[in-house]
Amino acid sequence: MTLLTTINDDIKTAMKAKDKNKLSVLRMIKSSLQNEQIKKGTDLSEEDELAVLSREMKQRRDSLTEFKKADRQDLVDPLENEIAIVADYMPKQLTEDELRSVVQDVIASVNATSAKDFGKVMGAVMPKVKGKADGNDINRIVKEQLS
């Protein structure tokens, strides 16, 4: 069952439950998935779907950060709700310890020794944890490990 099928089923459920917030978020996700499918010209693979979901999550997290900086609590609360809804469709996120373990393995495999090897390490870590960890967390842990 594809993500688009799951989203369509959940849209129907949200409509029946009259859950306007969830319905709105699901429609945005569906729209992004369909736009990506049109752009690509074929059905989306699981990786493509994950990329779209990751992009949606990143946009919301970035907006959340900006709204918090601007002290706009009226916008923060609904956005946190949206993030929770999108997170339901994301794969299980890695814990900090699991992420550190992956980073350490990659550092050992690419023989990274200093901060100069940051790009090499990030390039190897990102495909392994795509969609399973936040890029900012990965960035922070790689910098800590290479310091």
Backbone torsions as a table, in degrees:
resi	resn	phi	psi	omega
1	MET	NA	124.0	-177.7
2	THR	-76.8	164.1	178.8
3	LEU	-62.4	-38.4	-179.7
4	LEU	-62.1	-40.3	177.4
5	THR	-64.2	-43.8	178.5
6	THR	-60.9	-44.3	-179.7
7	ILE	-63.1	-42.8	179.1
8	ASN	-60.2	-43.0	178.5
9	ASP	-62.8	-42.2	-179.5
10	ASP	-69.2	-30.6	175.6
11	ILE	-63.7	-44.1	178.7
12	LYS	-61.4	-42.7	179.3
13	THR	-63.1	-43.4	-179.9
14	ALA	-65.6	-35.2	177.9
15	MET	-65.2	-44.3	179.7
16	LYS	-64.5	-35.7	-179.4
17	ALA	-83.0	-4.9	-177.9
18	LYS	56.7	39.4	178.7
19	ASP	-93.2	88.6	-173.3
20	LYS	-64.2	-38.4	-179.0
21	ASN	-63.9	-49.9	-179.7
22	LYS	-64.0	-41.1	179.7
23	LEU	-59.0	-43.5	179.5
24	SER	-61.5	-46.5	-179.4
25	VAL	-65.1	-43.4	-179.5
26	LEU	-63.6	-37.3	178.0
27	ARG	-66.4	-37.0	177.0
28	MET	-64.7	-42.8	179.1
29	ILE	-63.6	-45.6	179.7
30	LYS	-59.2	-44.0	179.1
31	SER	-60.3	-44.2	179.3
32	SER	-63.5	-40.9	178.8
33	LEU	-64.6	-43.3	-179.8
34	GLN	-67.2	-39.3	177.9
35	ASN	-62.0	-42.4	178.9
36	GLU	-64.5	-39.2	179.4
37	GLN	-64.4	-41.5	178.6
38	ILE	-66.0	-43.4	-179.6
39	LYS	-61.5	-40.2	-177.3
40	LYS	-78.1	-32.3	178.8
41	GLY	87.4	-0.7	178.1
42	THR	-140.7	174.1	175.5
43	ASP	-63.8	150.4	-178.3
44	LEU	-83.3	140.5	173.6
45	SER	-80.3	172.5	178.1
46	GLU	-61.0	-38.1	179.3
47	GLU	-64.4	-40.0	178.3
48	ASP	-64.4	-43.5	178.7
49	GLU	-62.0	-41.5	179.3
50	LEU	-64.2	-38.4	178.6
51	ALA	-63.1	-41.4	178.9
52	VAL	-65.4	-45.5	178.7
53	LEU	-62.2	-41.6	179.4
54	SER	-62.1	-41.3	178.7
55	ARG	-63.3	-43.4	178.5
56	GLU	-61.9	-42.9	-179.4
57	MET	-65.7	-42.8	-179.3
58	LYS	-62.3	-43.0	179.2
59	GLN	-59.0	-42.6	-178.6
60	ARG	-70.0	-39.9	179.1
61	ARG	-65.9	-40.0	178.1
62	ASP	-63.6	-43.5	178.5
63	SER	-62.9	-40.9	179.8
64	LEU	-59.8	-43.7	178.8
65	THR	-60.2	-45.4	-179.5
66	GLU	-65.4	-40.9	179.9
67	PHE	-66.2	-37.3	178.2
68	LYS	-66.9	-39.9	177.4
69	LYS	-61.1	-38.1	-178.1
70	ALA	-83.6	1.1	180.0
71	ASP	56.9	47.9	179.5
72	ARG	-107.0	72.8	-177.1
73	GLN	-61.3	-28.4	178.9
74	ASP	-63.8	-24.7	178.1
75	LEU	-98.7	-23.5	-178.3
76	VAL	-68.2	-46.9	-175.7
77	ASP	-58.9	-50.4	178.8
78	PRO	-64.3	-34.3	-179.4
79	LEU	-67.9	-37.4	176.1
80	GLU	-62.7	-36.2	176.3
81	ASN	-64.3	-43.6	178.3
82	GLU	-61.3	-43.3	-179.8
83	ILE	-60.2	-41.0	178.8
84	ALA	-63.5	-38.3	179.7
85	ILE	-68.1	-45.9	179.1
86	VAL	-63.3	-37.8	-178.4
87	ALA	-62.2	-27.4	178.5
88	ASP	-62.4	-24.9	-177.1
89	TYR	-99.3	-6.5	179.1
90	MET	-83.1	155.5	174.1
91	PRO	-66.8	163.2	179.8
92	LYS	-57.2	131.6	-178.5
93	GLN	-80.2	145.0	178.2
94	LEU	-73.1	146.1	174.6
95	THR	-76.9	167.5	179.5
96	GLU	-59.6	-41.0	-179.6
97	ASP	-65.7	-42.3	178.4
98	GLU	-63.2	-40.3	179.6
99	LEU	-65.5	-43.2	177.1
100	ARG	-60.2	-40.1	179.5
101	SER	-62.8	-45.0	178.5
102	VAL	-61.1	-45.4	-179.3
103	VAL	-62.0	-43.9	179.6
104	GLN	-62.7	-40.6	178.1
105	ASP	-61.9	-43.6	-179.2
106	VAL	-66.8	-42.4	178.9
107	ILE	-58.6	-42.4	178.8
108	ALA	-66.7	-40.5	-176.3
109	SER	-71.5	-30.7	179.6
110	VAL	-97.9	4.3	179.4
111	ASN	55.3	44.4	178.9
112	ALA	-78.0	136.5	-177.2
113	THR	-125.3	-22.1	-176.6
114	SER	-143.5	178.4	-179.8
115	ALA	-63.7	-18.0	178.1
116	LYS	-65.8	-23.6	-178.6
117	ASP	-89.7	9.5	-176.8
118	PHE	-53.1	-49.8	-177.5
119	GLY	-62.1	-39.8	-180.0
120	LYS	-64.5	-43.2	-179.5
121	VAL	-66.8	-47.8	-179.8
122	MET	-59.9	-40.8	179.5
123	GLY	-61.9	-31.3	179.9
124	ALA	-86.9	-31.3	-177.6
125	VAL	-75.8	-43.7	-171.9
126	MET	-54.9	-46.2	179.5
127	PRO	-63.8	-29.0	-178.0
128	LYS	-73.4	-29.9	-174.8
129	VAL	-116.4	15.8	-176.6
130	LYS	-54.2	122.5	178.6
131	GLY	80.8	-8.7	-177.2
132	LYS	-105.1	-4.5	-180.0
133	ALA	-154.2	152.0	178.7
134	ASP	-77.4	135.9	-178.9
135	GLY	-58.4	-35.8	179.0
136	ASN	-65.1	-38.8	177.9
137	ASP	-66.1	-42.5	179.7
138	ILE	-61.9	-47.6	179.7
139	ASN	-55.5	-48.4	-178.8
140	ARG	-61.9	-44.8	-177.6
141	ILE	-68.0	-40.7	178.6
142	VAL	-62.1	-43.2	178.5
143	LYS	-61.8	-41.6	178.2
144	GLU	-62.3	-44.2	-176.6
145	GLN	-67.4	-33.8	-177.2
146	LEU	-86.8	-9.0	-179.8
147	SER	-78.9	NA	NA
